[in-house]
Amino acid sequence: MLQNKRAASHLMRHAKPGARVAVGGMKFLPWWWGAPIKLITGYRTRHCLTTYRGLRAPCAPLLAYCPDLKVIEIFHLGTSYVAAGTVRAV
């Protein structure tokens, strides 16, 4: 859902300014050191994703709505994350 700007926009239309947002999901590691782990992660999630595009920065579409969105926890050798932020006033 986070990779689709239209879906992110729809979701954020229902969030009031000041609301806390928490998201979690998977992300890809940098190529230079994460290639073996990326291959395993990509294979294991092949049934859950329609595209791998944008998985280096999976929260990017939400930054327009939550400029303070930050990753607060990383799991599974860096391939999973939880991020939190606050919806900005329009």
Protein Blocks (a to p, Z undefined) as FASTA:
>chain_A
ZZpmklmmmmmmmpcehiacdddddddddfklmmmmmmmmmmmmmmmpcbfghklmmmlm
mmmmmmmbccfbdcehhiaccdddddddZZ
